[in-house]
Amino acid sequence: MRARLLLLALLLAVVAGMASAAPAWAACEKDSIDTLSEAGDLIILMSGQAYDVADADQATAALWQEGEDVLVCRHTIVNKDESGERIKVRPH
């Protein structure tokens, strides 16, 4: 019986954590990569928005592919097709 209560408490904690994280994603915009520079320093999205990629994240961005789905969240782009990889960006 105690093990069941512990399991229930763990499940409730996980669900509560997921619910509290949901509003952060609500502020993000869905988009897709249209063009990506070879060096990974510039990303242009299907919406026409262009972003300069932070120096430390250019190697990661260079491995991304055109057409991949992303979330644009303020100064971060999250690649949904690359296991949620994140890079820091600023508008071009």
C-alpha positions, 0 to 999 in steps of 0.5 A: 500500500505504501508503494502505491502511495509513493507511486501516486505521489510521484505521478502527481509531481510529474504531472504538476511539473509538466503543467507548470512548464506549459505556459512557458511554451505558450509564448513561443511561435511555431515556424520552420527553417527556410534557409540556414547558412553553411556556417550556422550563423544565420537562420531564416524561417518560413515566416521570413524572420531572420536570426543571427545565431550566438557564436557558441551555438553556431556549430549546433545550428549548422547541423540543422536542416531546412524544413525542420520545425522549430519554436521561436521563444524570445531569444531562443530557437528550439528545434523540435526535429532535433530532440529539442536542441536550443540555440540563442539568437537575436533578430537579424 
